[in-house]
């Protein structure tokens, strides 16, 4: 597991927060597992912005990743994530929205210390590790950009 803070420039970080929060539609019904509670998501279609972001991710991770898919996870208050594993080899998450209080909205990876939700933070870890995203406690949703990859 690796963490990079201040991953993007301040202006791009702010742009993405606004774009993901207010410009892209959020679709209800995404589930981490067949039995988990649903939350919102938005599948990312290949475009110049996300190709640029993926190149930055590849540079940060230091590997030639093969992108399987990318999407936004959108969680509102009381939308707790469920423990699950991901497909692929490596999961990369970008924390796009406002920083939450320590322990709130954190990323939990089994057998590791929780990772606080900090805006503009990039995290990557082995996709076979059980993990979940905790719900925010504010009116503003917790949004992560997820890249699922093969190495």
Helices and strands as residue ranges (DSSP letters): E 2-4, H 10-18, I 19-23, E 27-30, E 39-43, H 48-61, E 66-75, E 90-95, E 107-109, E 121-126, E 131-133, E 142-150
